[in-house]
Amino acid sequence: MAASRSLYRTTTQFSQTLLRTFSTTPKPSHHNHHQQSHKFLESHSYVGSWWHSDPPRDPEAAERRLAMLRRDYAKQVKVVRKEYIREVELMRLEQQRKDEARREALRLANEEKKKLKAEAAKLRAHERELAEKEFRQTLLKERAEKLENWRMKETKREEKKKEKKELLHRKSSLWIDESELEKKILEAIVDTTPL
């Protein structure tokens, strides 16, 4: 008995807590407003048509009536399905048209990009060709200058060689007398000139 009283108290406290929790007015939100302002469609004539009309007393009549209801319902469902299929097909065609338009736009954009890339590549190739031509000309100019410098140095070297030879010829052509030869040899031995 004491256990049932405590159980009764806990259940009443729980139910009062629940009542307090759910009885408080909820904060207004979009969903609550939508639920309050929603307008439901009128009920279909088939819904409850069996029960609202006078129920037939004869089972065969009830069966015939149910078969007619099923046939009418099947006809209406067939019409609705045809309409749905037509709408889905129209939506599919519209989506297909949009996809084709988008693909065409992408194709045109890609062609434009390719044209721009090709033009940029041609421009870079032309600039590269000009730079190579300028480099070759600079290289040829430097080579010509080096060659000219080398030729000038060679001519100077040849001239120096000729001058040395000529000087040697002039010096060697001087004849020394025998009397002075001994004197010159003695001078060369005694008076050595460092190099």
C-alpha positions in Angstrom: 0.0 0.0 0.0 2.8 2.4 0.9 4.6 1.4 -2.4 1.5 2.2 -4.4 1.2 5.6 -2.7 4.8 6.5 -3.5 4.3 5.4 -7.0 1.2 7.5 -7.3 3.0 10.5 -5.9 5.9 10.1 -8.4 3.6 9.7 -11.3 1.5 12.7 -10.3 4.6 14.8 -9.8 5.9 13.6 -13.2 2.6 14.4 -14.9 2.5 17.9 -13.3 6.1 18.5 -14.5 5.1 17.5 -17.9 2.1 19.7 -17.8 4.2 22.6 -16.7 6.7 21.9 -19.5 4.2 21.6 -22.3 1.6 24.1 -21.0 4.0 27.0 -21.3 3.4 28.9 -24.5 6.1 28.1 -27.1 8.2 30.9 -28.5 6.8 32.0 -31.9 8.8 30.6 -34.8 8.5 30.2 -38.5 7.4 26.6 -38.1 4.7 27.4 -35.5 3.4 30.2 -37.7 3.4 27.9 -40.7 1.4 25.3 -38.8 -1.1 27.8 -37.7 -1.6 29.5 -41.1 -1.5 26.3 -43.2 -4.6 25.7 -45.3 -5.3 22.0 -45.9 -6.8 20.8 -49.2 -10.4 19.7 -49.1 -10.9 16.0 -48.6 -11.2 13.9 -51.7 -14.6 12.4 -52.6 -13.3 8.9 -52.3 -12.1 9.4 -48.7 -14.8 8.0 -46.5 -17.3 7.7 -49.4 -18.0 4.2 -48.4 -19.0 5.2 -44.8 -20.7 8.5 -45.4 -23.3 7.1 -47.9 -25.9 4.7 -46.8 -24.3 1.3 -46.3 -25.7 -1.4 -48.6 -27.5 -4.2 -47.0 -26.8 -6.8 -49.7 -23.1 -8.1 -49.8 -23.3 -8.4 -53.6 -24.4 -4.8 -54.0 -21.6 -3.8 -51.6 -19.2 -5.8 -53.7 -20.4 -4.2 -56.9 -20.2 -0.7 -55.4 -16.7 -1.4 -54.1 -15.6 -2.6 -57.6 -17.0 0.5 -59.2 -15.2 2.7 -56.7 -12.0 0.8 -57.3 -12.5 1.1 -61.1 -13.2 4.9 -60.9 -10.2 5.3 -58.6 -8.0 3.3 -61.0 -9.2 5.6 -63.9 -8.4 8.7 -61.9 -5.0 7.4 -60.9 -4.3 6.6 -64.5 -5.1 10.1 -65.5 -3.0 11.5 -62.7 -0.1 9.3 -63.7 -0.3 10.3 -67.3 -0.3 14.0 -66.2 2.6 13.3 -63.9 4.5 11.5 -66.7 3.9 14.4 -69.1 5.1 16.9 -66.5 8.2 14.8 -65.8 8.9 14.5 -69.5 8.5 18.3 -69.9 10.8 18.9 -66.9 13.3 16.4 -68.4 13.2 18.1 -71.8 13.6 21.5 -70.1 16.6 20.2 -68.1 18.0 18.6 -71.3 17.7 22.0 -73.1 19.4 23.8 -70.2 22.2 21.2 -70.1 22.7 21.5 -73.9 22.8 25.3 -73.6 25.3 25.1 -70.8 27.4 22.6 -72.7 27.3 24.8 -75.8 28.3 27.8 -73.7 31.2 25.8 -72.2 32.3 24.6 -75.7 32.3 28.2 -77.0 34.2 29.4 -73.9 36.7 26.6 -74.3 37.2 27.5 -78.0 37.7 31.1 -77.1 40.3 30.0 -74.5 42.1 27.9 -77.0 42.1 30.7 -79.5 43.5 33.1 -76.9 46.1 30.5 -75.8 47.1 29.9 -79.5 47.5 33.7 -80.0 49.5 34.0 -76.8 51.7 31.1 -77.9 52.3 32.7 -81.3 53.1 36.0 -79.7 55.6 34.2 -77.3 57.1 32.3 -80.2 57.5 35.5 -82.2 59.1 37.3 -79.2 61.4 34.3 -78.7 62.4 34.3 -82.4 63.2 38.1 -82.2 65.2 37.5 -79.0 67.2 34.6 -80.6 67.8 36.7 -83.7 69.1 39.6 -81.6 71.2 37.2 -79.6 72.7 35.7 -82.8 73.4 39.2 -84.1 75.1 40.2 -80.8 77.1 36.9 -80.9 78.2 37.5 -84.5 79.2 41.1 -83.6 81.2 39.9 -80.6 82.8 37.2 -82.7 83.7 39.8 -85.4 85.2 42.1 -82.8 87.2 39.3 -81.2 88.4 38.2 -84.7 89.4 41.8 -85.5 91.1 42.1 -82.1 92.9 38.8 -82.7 94.0 39.9 -86.2 95.3 43.2 -84.9 97.3 41.4 -82.1 98.6 38.9 -84.7 99.7 41.7 -87.0 101.4 43.5 -84.0 103.1 40.3 -83.1 104.3 39.7 -86.6 105.6 43.3 -86.8 107.5 42.8 -83.5 108.9 39.6 -84.8 110.0 41.4 -88.0 111.5 44.2 -86.0 113.4 41.7 -83.8 114.6 39.9 -86.8 115.6 43.1 -88.5 117.4 44.3 -85.4 119.1 40.9 -85.1 120.1 41.1 -88.7 121.5 44.6 -88.2 123.4 43.6 -85.1 124.7 40.4 -86.6 125.7 42.2 -89.7 128.2 44.3 -87.8 131.7 42.8 -88.2 134.0 42.8 -85.3 137.7 43.0 -86.0 139.9 40.2 -84.6 141.8 42.6 -82.4 138.6 43.8 -80.9 137.1 40.4 -80.7 139.4 39.4 -77.8 138.6 42.6 -76.1 134.8 42.1 -76.5 135.1 38.5 -75.2 137.1 39.7 -72.2 134.5 42.4 -71.5 131.7 39.9 -71.8 133.4 37.6 -69.3 134.4 40.3 -66.8 131.5 42.6 -67.1 128.4 40.3 -67.1 125.1 41.9 -67.4 122.3 40.4 -65.4 119.2 39.5 -67.2 
